[in-house]
Each structure stands twice: as structure tokens, then as C-alpha cells.
Amino acid sequence: MAMAVAHHRESSSSGSIDKHLDHSGKYVRYTAEQVEALERVYAECPKPSSLRRQQLIRECSILSNIEPKQIKVWFQNRRCREKQRKEASRLQTVNRKLTAMNKLLMEENDRLQKQVSQLVSENGYMRQQLHTTSAATTDASCDSVVTTPQHSTRDANNPAGLLSIAEETLTEFLSKATGTAVDWVQMPGMKPGPDSVGIFAISQSCSGVAARACGLVSLEPTKIAEILKDRPCWFRECRNLEVFTMFPAGNGGTIELVYTQTYAPTTLAPARDIWTLRYTTSLDNGSLVVCERSLSGSGTGPNPTAAAQFVRAEMLPSGYLIRPCDGGGSIIHIVDHLNLEAWSVPEVLRPLYESSKVVAQKMTIAALRYIRQIAQETSGEVVYGLGRQPAVLRTFSQRLSRGFNDAVNGFNDDGWSILNCDGAEDVIIAVNSTKNLSGTSNPASSLTFLGGILCAKASMLLQNVPPAVLVRFLREHRSEWADFNVDAYSAASLKAGTYAYPGMRPTRFTGSQIIMPLGHTIEHEEMLEVIRLEGHSLAQEDAFASRDTHLLQICSGTDENAVGACSELIFAPIDEMFPDDAPLVPSGFRIIPLDSKPGDKKDAMTSNRTLDLTSGLEVGPATTHGGEDSSSSHNTRSVLTIAFQFPFDSNMQDNVAIMARQYVRSVISSVQRVAMAISPSGINPTVGAKLSPGSPAAATLAHWICQSYSYHLGTDLLRSDSLVGDLMLKQLWHHPDAILCCSLKSLPVFMFANQAGLDMLETTLVALQDITLDKIFDESGRKALFADFAKLMQQGFAYLPAGICMSTMGRHASYEQVIAWKVLGEDNSVHCLAFSFINWSFV
């Protein structure tokens, strides 16, 4: 048999005859012409029906001697070979990646071994020093005094001097990237593994703050270097980067003098700027290096009038080592080493500027994730919603973030000025009368307001509130803090000639917030989405007119395990059919965890007076539960920054300023109320998705759903009737049919759905509670529901015929049947109605 198979392979590879085994185990010989005819059909339809196969035999004379059964077997074998080919190709790709990753891990292991040897050597040296005389100790200490770096005294205007500094920078950077110049420790919460983006480490004891990453990316080195050098595209806090001088180095590399400005993350601290020398060169082993360090005594930035708003930071030797891999792709090493001059910010904020974890999240990890994102988009692995290209969606996210940062910082050279602030106000009002909201260089898409933009902003300290939990709540429960009329005003202001003071066109918010996803980053750390707020006018003449408002929104930092990451919710009103260059006026929230230094027992809540609103921040005692680990008790404080922007007409400035200040104060009050509710003394943030208030626990509801199904229909909903508690909930949650429960109110609202139900409606468990039963059915589905509703209430169950339902994104899903039944509680009272959509699929 083995010989027969070998002979078959040899013959088929020759191209003249193709042999296949039929179900009886006999070979069927196919000529080259027959194979060509079958391949043509396979290209059009890999799985032809019985009728199509019979038609093929009739129409193609060269196949007339082949039986339909044998044709069927040929297609089965052909599909199997195609599947095997794809799997082999996939395994080869995985093998290449694993080989490269294995090489990277072995190098990392070698580096760690060197670091251990160095520490052992240093330890022995210190022991020896302890036994020497004090005089010898004094001599040794004198010999080890750190001298001023030579580059600071060299002539930075001399190309030869710059090349010398560049070579030193390269050597120091490589010693950090692949050597033991810095004592690196693993980044908390980010263990390396087959599915991780890379290997991340932070400095344990060195001057300044430092972070390091290494990973594998399926892009070529030159493309990676191009992306990383364009820092504003991936580093959200980079305001601008200007290259002032560029000249070639003698070894084929280039040296650049670069001026960079970065935003301040809150209203409580000044922004940073930095002058650096950037050196790009190739190594003998084919690696590409981009390294960078600060130049001392470089003077102010290009705009001396704006210099007062910046504090000069220092970059110690940092950069990117990019090494090509066999079979394509690259291995990247990234090092960011900074001195952020923490002395210049209020004491309560200093942990933010002294934390290597924060630098890792904002810069090092962000850079590697961005490159991975571009690599996946280039390979076509990423699919986005509403037909938008990935680059367009990335630009939207960057513009939202940049617009929010501009509002928080309020730079003078952008046209911002403080309005009537005596220093005692909790909410800062800034005005920009020169703001041009052009999304691109196209002047036709620009929107210059007659008055300008007014921004109300504030920062406050939160105690014992997990930032990820708070930002998730703000995203999913907008009606808890937002005023629909203010959203509607901002949206209307974007349309030329539609200025109106809030309240002039009274509108009723229906309470429905629909979240329509546009795209997300590869690890879901940031989501881009469109929010539709449904409203109706209260005016008599257009009572039935829709007043829906649309927002473009980014949400990030929803993972509670991401150490050092800030959480953001930034949004801007848009037109329903927003073009790629739509003007954006972003507003939103940023919550930054403060990493307290070890041993710092001082309560900055009461001792520091530099924060706004500190008198109203007592949201709960800073208790630490015994069961918490060190990381959870570490992030007990965070800074919340709020900035809301409002377009205005020149004659409405005072009115809009009053409205903006009052509105932001009301938002702050709402956020403080929410913060109290979700602090550990309130709702436990570790509990998963919750049901609506007043409903039973999820496990109890699952029991009621299954028990009532068996009672009414005489059969079990799940495979085993012995399941109880969490096991029953788990099986219900993963049931292939979409199972949804709705309340028995006059307007039934959904209160629970399993995973398939959420997938079918394209929503979340929280947003589900804004959807009414009638909205998901089409016209015929609603008629069928109303026709059988009386039967459902009378006999306890009903069968609805096949039909179409609609997701929250407007997509149609077909189903073969709907089984509806009454869910009975403990006292046999009707708790809710359950619906099971059998064999649903998107049309």
C-alpha cells in the first residue's frame, strides 16, 4: 500500500496523469485535459452540488467516462489538498516566527546571565571594600567620582564634534539595548509568551526613568525606522518634532539636530521640550540603528514667546536597534531613557514623572504596538467597519487625541488665552478666537467659527477608584453624567449658521445610546467608535422629527491589568455621514494612575493644595484590604483631567462661558458620585458584566431561564440537566443560539443576553439595556410577535416563524425560528420573557 501511494504521488507530480483514490480504494486515472477542466470548475466553485457535477459531465465530453461519484471524490480530495497546502504555509510562517522569537529569547537569556555575573562581581567588590581601611575607601571613592560627560563641553556646531558625540551615543545605547548598562527588570503584568507583542522591561535603579522592549515584527528594517522616526504618529503626547539640521556622517549614516515638544497630560503641570542629536546608521551585521540623546545648551525652541510654557527635559542615550530576520521581518530593540525634571510639577504628581512604567506604556510599548498594527494592516489581517480604510481611522484617533491635548494645554502660540481667571476658580475657561478646524490641508473642509472655541477644563484627584473601571462606566452610561442638550448644541454648532444657545430647541433624550464600533488596535487597548444618541424634538411643529446626535469617540485604558497605563474617553460631535476630513472639536476625560513611591506615607490629599477642587475630593478613606496584592493597593490615587470644548458665535461668548463652567461643574459632580459608587467600598470592580439593577444574580437568572424552558416546553434547553450554578451559566453563555431576556414593562427592554445574543445584536451587556424588544425585529417580525404575544402570555411559550432581525449597527441577521417563553421566578411570578433565536446568521 505504501508503494502504491508513493507511485501515485510520483505520477501526479509529473503533470500528465492525476490519480485519485475513490471510496472503494481503487485508483481513478485522470488525463491532464480532464484535470484542467476540473480545476476550472474548482476555481469557480470548490464545492459543486450534485446537479452541478452531473451538468459538468454532460457539458464536458472529456469527462463523460468518469462517474459522478468519482467526480465528487476528486473535489473532496482537491479541497483536502488545498486545506493541507494552506495549513503547511501557515505552519511555515509560524515556524519562522518561533525561530526568530527563540533567537531573541536566547539573546535575552545571555544578557541576563551577563547581568547576573556583573552583579555577583559587584557584590564581591563591595564586600572587599567593606574590609579595607577608611583611607583606602576614600581613595576608591575619589577614583569613582562620575565626571561630566565629555559631549557637553564639545563644540556641537562642529560636524566632527557631533560625529564623536553620535558614536558615543551609539555605544551607550547598544550597551542598554543588548548589554547590562541598565539593571532591567520585567515590566509588571506583561510576561513574555508566544502571543505577547514583545518582551518589556523597566529600569530598577538608574538616573531618570527608562524602559526597554524587544519584539518581532513582519516589516523590513527601513520601513520600521521610518515609522519610529515619525514620533508624532505613534506617541500621542508628542506635539511636534522638527528637524533643524541634517548632514551625512562619513560612514553612510545621517546626523540630525531635532527639536521636540510634548504635551502635559494634565492642566496641573507644564509641557516638556527637548533638543536632541539623532544618529541613524548601519552596523556591520546588517542591523539598522537610530539612536538619540540630548544636547546641552541648545537654547530655547524656535518660538521664544512660547518657551515659558515648556520645561526642558533630558533624553539620555536611547533609540532603536532593528535587525533583519531570515525569511523576512525584523527583530526590534527599543530603549527610552529620560529625565523628565519631576521638580517642576506639584509633589502629588511627581510619581507620574518618576515612573518607568509610565514611560514604558506611553512610549516604548506604544511604539512596538503601533509597528505591529501597521504590519497587520499591511498584511490585510485587520478588518474595519463602515468601509473606512485603516489609515483614515488611525488619523481620526490621532486627531481626537491631539485636539484634546491642545485643549488641556492651551498653548499661547495656538491662539489660546485664559478668560477671567483669578487663580481661585476650580474650572479654567480658555478661549481661542483663531481656531481653524481643518482636518486636512484642504481649505474647503475647514470650519472657522465667527467667535471661536471656548474650553472649560479642570483636574481633580480621585481616591481609591480604578481608572479602567471608571472610564468603562463613563463610556457605557453616558446618560449618568452627560446632558443631551449640550451634546446637541455642540453638534449643531458644527453646521454653518446654526448657532443656538442650549435649550432654545428643547429636545427629549430617549435614553438610547448606540455604540457602533469602527475599529480597534490589535490588543484592544484602544477602540474607535461612533456613538448615536437618540432624541426627539419637543417643539409642536416638528414633534416627530429625529434629533439624533452622533459622536466620534476613542476609548482606551479599559484593561485593569495594564500597569502604568492611563485611561481616556475622548469624543467629538460629527455629522451622520462624516467625511474623512470632517472638522473635530474633541472633549473628554483622562484618568492617570499615580504610582506612589515606596515608603511615601504622606497623605497628599490633605497636605497638597496645588490641585483644583481638592476641597471636594473626599470620596472615601484610602483603605487597603488585606486581600489585595501590592499592585492593586499601589494605584489608590489617580488624577482626572476633564476638558470640554464649545464652538461659539462672537456675541454669545459670555453666555457660552457661563454655560460651559456650570456644565463642567455638573459633570465633575456626577463623576464624583460615580467614583464613590465604584470604589472598592461600593460595587466590586472585579465582578464581571452586571445585569440591570433589581435583577437576580446571573447564576440565578440562568437557573430560572433553563427551569422555565423545561417547564413550558417539556425538554431541556442545555445538554445536561444536572448542571447547577456557574456551570449552568457557563453553558448558557456559550450556547450557539442567541438567547435574550427582556423585561415585562409596557416598553420591553432587554436585560440579559448570552454571547451569541450580544454577537447577533452587535452590542455589549451594558449597552443592551438601552435596546427595546420592538427595535430588533423588522416589520414582519413585529407583526408575528404581536400576533403570538397573547398566546405567549396565556400558555407560557410560543414559536415565531423564520424572519429577519437587525443589529444595533443596522446589519440584518436571519433566523430559522424563535422560541419565546416566560421566565418564572422563585415564587412562580413572571420575572421576564426569554427568546431563543435558532440558527441565526448575518445576511
N, C-alpha and C positions, 0 to 999 in steps of 0.2 A: 504493500500500500504506500509506503514511504517513497519507493521508487516511482510509483505511478504519479504521485503528487509532484515529485521533482521533475518528471518528464513533462507534466502539464505546465509547470512554471516556465520551463525552457522553451516549450513550443509557443506559449502565449507571448513570451518576450520577443520572439522572432518577428512578429507582426503579420505573418501570412495566415496563421490559423489560430483561432482562440478556442480553448477547450473549457467547458464548464461541467461540473457535476450536477445532474438533475437529482430529484428526490429519491430515485431508485438506486443511486450510487454509480450510474453509468455516465461516461463522458459524452458530451454533445459537441461535435466539431462545428465551428463557425468559420466561414471564409472571411477574408479581410473586407470584402464588399458588404457582407452581412453585418459584421461588427460596426462598420462605418454607418450603415443605415440605423442600427440600434442606438449608436452613440448620438446621432442627430435627434432621435426621439427623446433620448435621456436628457439631452441638453435643454429641451423644451419642457419635459415633464418627467422627473425622476421616478414617479410612482404612477404609471398609467393604469387606468381601470381595466377591467376585463373586456369591456366593449371596445376600448381604445386599442388593446392588444390584438383583438380579432380584426379590427379595422386595419391595423398595421399589416397583418398577414395578407389580407385581401388586396390592399393597395400596393404592397411591395412584393413583386414577383420573386425576388431572390430569397424571400423568407417563406415561400409557400411550402417548403418541405420541412419546416420547423413547427412542432406542435405548440398550441397556445400555452400549455403547461410549462414547456421548456423555455418559452419566451419570458414567462413570469419568473422562472428561476434565474434567467440571465439578469433581469432587472434587480432581483433580490441580491444576487452576487455583486452586481455593479454598485449598488448602494452601499453594500458592506465594504467593498474596496475603497470607495470614496470616504467612508467614515474612518476606515483604518488609516488612509493617507492623511486626513486632517489631524487625526489623533497623533500620528507619528510626527507630523510637522509641529504640533503643539508641544509634544514631549521634547523635541529637539530644542525649541525655544526655551522651555522651562529648564532643560539641562544646561544650556548656555548661561542662563541667569544664575542658576545654582552654582555653576563652576566659578563664575565671576564673584558671586557673593561669598563662596567658600574661600577664595583667594583673599578677599577683603577681610574676612574674619580671621584668617591665619595671620595676616599682616597686623591686625589689631591685637591678636594674641601675642605676637612677637613684641609689639610696642609695650604691652602691659608687662611682659616678662622683663623688658629693659627697665621699665619704671620700678618694678619690684626690686631689681638688682640695685638700682640707683638709691632707692630708699633704704635698703639694707646697708649700703656703703655709707650713706649719710648718717644713719643711726650709729654705725661703728665709729665714725669720725667724731660724732657728738659725745659718745661715751669716753673716747680718748681725751677729748677736750676737757671733760669734767675732772680728769685726774691730773691735768697739768697744773703748773703754778699759775697764779693770778697774772704774773708778768707775761708769761707765755700766752695766756689767754688774751691779754691786752694786745700783744703783738699780732696775734692771729686775727683779732677783730679789726685791727687797723688795716691789715692786709686785705680784708674782705669788704672794705667800705665800697659801696656802689658808686662808681664815678658817673659824671654827667655823660649821657650819650654823645658820641662824637658828632653825630649828624646835626645836633642843634647849633654847633659852632661853625659848621661849614658854610660856604657860600652857596645858598640854594639857587642863586641866579647863574651859577656856573654849570654848564652841562656835565662836565667831568665830575664835579662835586655831587650832582644829582644822581649820576650813574653809580657812584660809590655808595650813596645812601640807598639806592634801589637794590643793589646787590646785597647789602647788609639786611635790608628788609626781606628779601627773598630767603636768605639763610635763616633768619629768625622765624619767618612764617613756616618754613618747612619743618623746623625743629618743633613747632607747636602742632602742625598738621599730622606729622608721622613720627615725631620723636617724643621726648619726655621733658620738653622745656616747661610745660604746664602740667600740674598734677590734676589730671582729668578724672572725674567720677561720673558714673552713669546718670543720665537725666532721670529724675524720679518719674515713675509711671510710664516709661517708654522703653520696655525691654525689647532688644532686637530679636527678630524672628523671621521666618520665611515670608510672612505677609506684611512686615513692617516697612515703612518708607525708607528707613535707614537706621544707622547707629548714632545715638545722640549722647553727648557728654557735656558737663559744665565744669568750670574751674572750681577747685576746692579752696585753694589758698594762693592767690596771686594778686598783684596790684590791679585795680579795676575789676571789671566783670568780663567773663569770657565764656564762649560756648563753641562747641565743635560738632560737626556732623559728617558722616560719610555714608554714601549710598550708591546704588546702581541705577543708571538712567539710560533709556534707549534713544539717546540723541548723540550726535557727534560732538567732539570737544569744542570746535569753533562756534557751533550754534549755542552751546551751553554758556561759553564765555560771553557771547554777545548778549544773551538774556541776563546773565548775572551782572554785567556792567551797567545795564539799564536799570538801576536800582529803583527808581520811582514806580516801575511797572509791577514789582512784587513786594516792595517794602512800603506798606501803607502809610507809615509815618514820615516818609521822605517827601518833603515839599518840592524841592527841585535839586538838580545836580547839573553843574556847569563845568565843562572842560575849558580851562583858560589857555593852557599851553600844551602842545603835544609835539614831541620830536622823537625821531628814531634813535634807539640805542644801537651801539655798534654791533651787537650780536643778533640783529634781526628782530629785536623786541621794540616796544614803544614805552616812553615815559610820558605821563600826563600830570599836570597840576589841576586838581579838582576841588571845586568849592561846593559843599553840600549843606542844605538846610533841612532840618527835621522838625515836624510839628511837636508841640507839647500835647500829651494825651489828655490833660485836664485844664480847667481855667485857673488852676492854683499854682502853676509853675511856668517859667519862661521856656521858650523853644530853644533848640540847640543848633549851632552851626559848626562846621569843621572844614579846615583846609588839609588836603592830603596829597601825597605823591602816590600815583598808581603806576605800577610796573607790570607790563604784560610781556611774557617771554616763553620760549620753549626750552624744555630740558633735553639732555642727551638721550633719555629713554623714550622720547616722543610725547611726554606729558606737556600740557599747556598750563601755565601758571599766571594768575592775576593776583598780585599782592599789593598791599596798600598800607600806608602809615601817615600819621600826622606830621606836618611841617611846622616847626615852632616859628613864632614871629612873622606870621604871614599877613598881619594887619586885619582890617575889617573886611566885610564882604563887599560885593560890587555896589550895594546901595547903603552908604554910610548912615542915611537917615533912619533906616530900619534896624541898624546894628543894636540899638538899645533893647530891642525885643528878643535878642538872642544871647545865650551864654555859650562860650566856646568850649566844645568838648574835645577830647583827645582820642585818636584811634592808635592803639598800639599795633605792631605788625600783625596784619590779618590778611585774609584772601581766600582764593580758590585754587585747588590743585585738581586738574582734570586729566585723567589718564584713559586713553582709548583701550577698549576691550577687544579680544579676539572674537570675531563674528559680529561686530557692531556694538554700538553703545559705549558708555563711559562709566568709569568709577570716579566719583567726586569726593573731595575732602574740602570742607568749608570751616574756616575759623573766623570768629568775630570776637575781637578783644578791644574793649572800650573803657575809657574813664569818663563817666557822664557828669562829673562835678556835682555830686549829691549835695554839697554845702549850699547850693543856690536855691534849694527848694525847702518848703516847710518841713519840719522834723518828721511829722506824721507821714509824709510822702517819701522820705528818704529810702525806705526799704525797696521802693519801686525802682530807684536809681542805683541800688546796690545789689540787685538780684541778678545773678547769671541766668536764672530760669526765665526771667522776663526777656532778656536779650535772646535767649535760645528760641522762645516762642515767636517773638516779633520779627527776628531777622534770620537766624540760622535755619530753624525748621521751616519757616515760611519760604525761604529761598529754595530749599530742596523740594518742598511740596509743589511750589509753582513750576519748577522744571519738570517734575513728574506729571503735573497736569498738562503742560504743553506737549509732552511726549505722548500721553494718551490721546489727546486731541489730534495730534499729527497722525497717529496710527488708526484713527477712526473709531476708537473704543468708546468715546463719550457721545451720548445722545442727549440733546437738549429739547426743551419744549417750545411750542408756538413757532416753530420754524426758524428760530434765531441761530445764527452762527456762533460758535463758542467764543470767538474773538470779540464779537459785539457784546455778548453777555459779560465777558470779563471787563470790557470798557465800562459798561453800566455799573458794575460793582466798584470799580476804581473811582468813577465819578461820584457815586454816592458817598464813598468813604472820604474822598478828597473834599467834597463840598461840606461835609460835617466837620472835618478837621479845620477847614478855613473858618467856619462859623465859631468853633471853640476857641481858636487862636486870635482871630480878629486882627490880622496884621495891618499896620498903617499903610504899607505900600500896596495893599489890595483895595484900599479905599475905606476901611472900617474906622469908625470913631465912636468913642463911648458917649452915650447920651445921658446927661444929667445924673452922673454918679458921684455921690459924696463919700463913697467908701463904706457907708453903713448899710447900703442896700444888700439884701440877700440875693436878688435877681439882677444880673447885669444886663442892661439894654444897650446894644450897639447898632449903629446904622451904617449902611453902605449905599450911598447915592449914586455910585458909578458902576454898580454891578451889571455886567453883561452876561446873561445866562446862555451863551452859545455853547452847545455841546460839542461842536466841531469848529473847524475854520470856516465853515460855510456861513456867510453873514445872513443868508435868507432864513436860517434856522434860529438865529439869535433872538432874544427877547429882552429888550432893555426897558425896564419899568420907568414910568414917569417920575415916581418918587424914589424907588429903590427897594432894598431889602432891609428888614428890621430883624434883629436876632435877640431873643431873650435866652439867657444861659445862666446856669448855676451849677455848683458842685457841692456835694454833701457826703458825709461819712456814714457808712452803714455798718452796723454791728451784728455779727453772728448770722449773716444772710448769705447763702451760697450764690455767687453771681450767676452760675449756669441755670439754677432753678428760677431765679428772679427774671432773667431775660426770657426764659421759656414761657413764664406766666404772662409777661408783658406782651409777648407775641401772640399767644393763644387767646388771651382775654382782653382784647383791646378796649372793649366797652367798659372795663373796670376803671380805666384811667383817662381815656380819650373822650373829647367832645366832638360828636359827628359834625356839628355845625362849623366848628373851626376847621376840620378836615375839608369840608365842602367849600369853605371860604378860600382856603389855600388853593384848592383845585380850580375854583372859578377864577382866581386871580391870575392863573397862568394863561388864560384866554384873553386876548387883547380886548380892551374896552368893557370888561365885565367886573370891574372893581365894585365891591359891595361890602358894607360893614357886616360882620357876622350877626345873624338874626334878622336881617332885612328880608330874607326869603326863608321864612320858617320851614324847617324840614324835620320829618319824623324819621328817626333811625329805626329800622325794623329789627335791629339786634342781630342781623345775619352778617357774619364776616366770612368770606370765602377766600381761602388761600390757594392760589394756583401756582405750583412750582414751575420755575423756568429752568433752573439748573443748580448744580451744587459742585463743590470741589471733591476731589477723589476720596477723601476721608470724611466727607460730610461735615467738615469743621466750619464751612460757610455755605449758606443757602441763599439763592436769589429767587424772589417770588413776586407775583402780582397779587395784591390784596384788593378784593372788591367789597366795598361797604354798601349795603343795600339801603336805600332811603326813598321816601316819597314826600312830595311837597304837601304842605298843609294849606296852601292857598286854594281858595274856592275854584278859581278859573282853571287850574291845572292839577286838580287833586289826584288824578290818575297818572300823572307824568312821573317817569322814573327819575330819581335824583341820585343814582348810584355814583359813588366816588371810587376812583382807582388809585392805588399807591404802588410804586415800585419799591421793594424792600429787600435789604440784606440782613440776615441774622447769623451771628457767629458766636462761638464760645458756649455752646449748649452742652458740651461734654464736661461733667463734673470731675473727671479724672485727669483733665489736661492741666498739669501743674504750671502756674505762671501765666496762663492764657487769660486775656481779657474777654469779656462778653459784650456784644454790641447788637443793637437793634436800630437800624437807620433806614428811614423811608422818605419818599418824596412823592407828591401828587403828580400823576401823569394823565394824559388823555387815554381814552379807552383803546385806541389803535396807535399807541405811541410809536413814533418813528425811531430809527436808530440814533438820531442826533437830537432827540427830544430834550428841551431845557429841564434841568432838575434843580429844585431848591430843597436840599435834604434837611431833615430834623431827626432827632433820636436820642438814644441813651447809650452810654458806655460805662460798664462796671468793671473796675480793675481791682483784683485781689491784692491786698497789701501783705507782704511776707515779713512778719516781724522777725527782727534779729534774735538769735538765741540769747537768753538771759535778759531780754528787754522786758521788764515787768511794769514799766511805767504806763499808765493808762492815758493814752494820748487823747481820748475822748474828752477828758476834763481839763487836761493840762495845756492843750494846744488851742490857741484862739485864732489861728490863721485860716481855718476852714469856714466857709459860708454855712449858715444855718446850723451851727453846732448846738445852739440852744434847743433846737427841736429834734435832735438826733437820738434821744434816749429811747431807743426802740427795744431795749431789753438788756438784761445783765449779760456780761461776757462769761457765761458759764462754760465749763469744759466737762463733758460727760466722760465718765471713766472708761466707757466702752469705745471711745473714739481713738483712732490712731493719731500719730503725731501730725500727719499731713492734714487731716480734717480739722484738727484743733488749731492748726497753724494759720489757716486762712479765715480767721474770725472777723477780720475787718476788711472793708473794701471801700473804694471811692466811686461814687456815682456822679457822672457828669451828664447834664441834660442841656441840650441846645435845640431851640425851635426857631425856625425862620419863617417870616411872613412878608410876602410882597405887598407894597402899599403905594397908593397914589399920594402925591406931594401934599395935598390938602387934607389927607387922612392920617398923617404921621402921628399926631398926638393921640388920636382915638385908638389907633392900632397899637401904639406903645402901651397904653393903659390896658387894653385887652390882652396883649402878649404877657405883660407882667402878671396879671391876675390868672391867666390860663396856666402859665408855668408854675405858679404857686399852687394852683389846684392839682396839677399833675404831681408835684412834689408831695403834696398831702396824700394823694391816692397811692403813690409808690411807697410812702412810709407805712401806710395802712397794710398794703400788700406785704411789705417786708416783715411786719410784725406777724402776719399770718403764716408766712412760710419759714420763719426762723425755726430752729430745732425745738423750741418750746411750743410751737404750733404744729402745723402739718409736717409730718416726717418727710423730708425731701427725697429719701431713698425709696419711698414707696413708689411703685410703678404707676402706669396710667390709671387715673382715678375715674370713677363713674360720677354721674351728676349728683349733687347734694340730695340727700334723702333716700338715695337708692341703697340696696343692701350691698354688702361686700361682694366682690367679683365672684369668689368661690360659691357663695350662697346663691347668687343670681344664676350661675351656671347650673347649679343643682336644680333650681326651680325650673329653668328652661327645659332641661332634659326630662325631669319628672313629669312636667305638664305635657310634653310631647308624647311620652309613653302613655299617659292617662287618656289623652284625647284621641290619639291615632292608633293605639294598641301595638306599637312597635318601638324599638329603641332608636334614639337619634344617633347615639355613639355605638361603637362596636361592642364594648363590654359594659354590662350593667353593674359590674362590681366596682367600677371606678368611683372614688369619692374625693371630695375636697379639691386640692390643687391639681391632681391628676385629671379629674373631670374637666376642670377649667382649661388645662393644657390641651386636651383632646378637642374641646370645643373651639379653642382659639385657633388651632391648626386644621380644623375641618375644611375640606375643599370647597364646600358650598358656602355662599355668602349668607351669614346669619346675622340679622339685625333685630334690635328690640326698640320699640317706641312707646312713649307714654300714652295714657288714655285720656288726654286732655281734649278740649274742643278742637285744638290745632295740634295733632300728634307730633311730637318732637323726638328724634332718635336719642337714645340714652346709652346704647351699647352696640358694638359690632365686633365680630371676630376679625382675624387678619384678612380673610378673603373679602369680608364686607367692606373693610376700610380700603382694600385694593380696588374693589369694584366702584366705590364712590370716590376714590382718589382723594382721601381726606385723612385726618388724624382723629384719635379718640376724643380729643377735646373739641376740635372744630366740628365734629359730628353732632354735637349737642346744639348747634345752630341750624341744623337741617331739618325741615319738616317732611313728613311722610309723602305729602302730595307732590313735592318738588322732584322726587326721583323717578316718577312714572311719566311716560308720555300720555297723550290724550286717551288712547285706547286702554292703556294700563290703568289709568284713573277710573275709567268707566267700569272696567272689570272689578276693580277694588270696591267701588261704591255699590255695584250690583250684588256682590257677595258679602258685603260688610255685615248686613243683618244676619245672614246665615252664620258668619264667623262668631258673632256675639251670642247667637242663640245656641248653636251646637258645640261651640268651643273651638272649631277649626274649619278651614276652608281651603280649597285648591283653586288657585288662579291660573289661567291658561298662559301659554308661552307669550312673550312680548319683549318690549324694549324698555330699559330704564336709562337714566342719564347720570353721569358722574358730575362732581362739582366743577370739573373742567370742561363740561359740555360734551364729553365723549359718550357715544351710545354703547350700551352693553346689552347683549341678547341673553335670554334665559329660557330654558325649556318649560319650566313650571315654577310656581311659587306656592309653598306650603305655609299657611298662616295659622297660628294657634294662640290661644290665651295662656299667658303665664300666670299660674296661681301661686300666691304666697303661702306663708305658714298657716294662716287662718282661712285658707281657701278663697280669699278675696282675690280679684283680678289685679295683679301688680302691673302688668304691661302686656303688649302684644309682640309676638315674635314672628319673623318672616325668614324663610329659608329659600334662597334663590338657587334652584337646581341647575347645574351645568352652565353657569354663566360664562360669557367671554366677550371681549370687546369686538365690536363690529368692524 
